[in-house]
Amino acid sequence: MLKERMFSRRKKIEEALELVRAYKSVFGSADGRAVLKDLAVKCRLTEPVTDVSNPAGFTAASAFYDGKRAAFLDIVKMSGFDEERLTELLLQTEGNENERYGL
């Protein structure tokens, strides 16, 4: 029984590492970085997600945008981004966002 649990735990660890490697492979490529830049804009990474136009503050729209942001941040985390790479992405995203919306 103990041996089975150890095997199961080891298998889960190996699967998790394999998944992290896949994220790094996909989002570490030039195409993957381009997708991340686009997702950062679409997921409103640098914008507030709370709907300030509503006196109640937190609305369904706020929850929706918060979910998008959380999904994006999970991708970034799984891709192994360090602080420097994330900062670079954010700086690049700000420029793309301004271009996209004609600002």
N, C-alpha and C positions, 0 to 999 in steps of 0.2 A: 504494500500500500504506500509506504513512504517513498519507495523507489518510483512508483508511478507518479506521485505528486512532484517529485524532483524532475522527472522527465517532462511532465506537463509544464512546469515552471520554466525549464530550460527551453522548451519548444516555444513558449510565449515570448521569452526574451529574444530568441533568434528571429521570430517573426517580426517583433517590434523593431529590431535592428535592421532587418531587411527592408521594412517599410520606410524607415528613416533614410536608408541609403537610396531608395527609389525617389523619395522627395528631393534629396540633395542632387541626384542625377538629373531629374527633370527640371527643377527650378534653379539649378546651378549653371545650366546652359544659357547661351545667349537668347534663345527663344523663350526659355523659362523666365528669364529676367524681364523680357518684354511683356510676358503675360502678367508677371507680378506687378509691374508698373501700372498696367491697365486695371488690374484688380484693385490695387491700392486706391485708384481714383473711383472706380465703381462702388467700392465698399466704403467710401467716405472715410478713409483712414485718418485724414487730417482735419475732418470737420466734426463739429459737435453732433451727436446723435439725438439729443433731447430736443423735442419739438417745443421751442420757446414761444411759438405763436399761440400755443394752447395754455391757458392759465393753469391747467392741471399738470402741465409739464410732460409727463410720461404718457405717451399715447401708443396706439398700435404701430404708427409710423416709427416712433422712437425704438420700439422693440424690434421692428423689422431691420432698421439700420444697425442697431446694436448686434443683431444676429449676423448680418453680413460682415461687420467689422470683426466679430469673434472668429468667424470662419477664416477670414484672411489672416488674422494673427496666428491661428493654428497652423496654417500653411507655412507661414514665416518661421514659426517655432520648429516645425518638423523639418524644414529645409536647413536648419542649423545656422540661421543668420546670426552674426555677431553684431555688436553695437555699431561698428563702423559700416558694415554692409547695409544695415537697416537705415542708418542716417543717410547714406548715399542714395538708397532707394527713395526715401522720403523727399530728398532734395530734387531728385529727378522727377518725381511724381508731381510736385508743386508746379513745375514748368509745364508738364503734360496737361495738368488739370486746367491751367490758365489758357493753354492753346485750345483745348477741347471746347471750352465754354466761351471762347472768343474774348477773353479778358486781357 
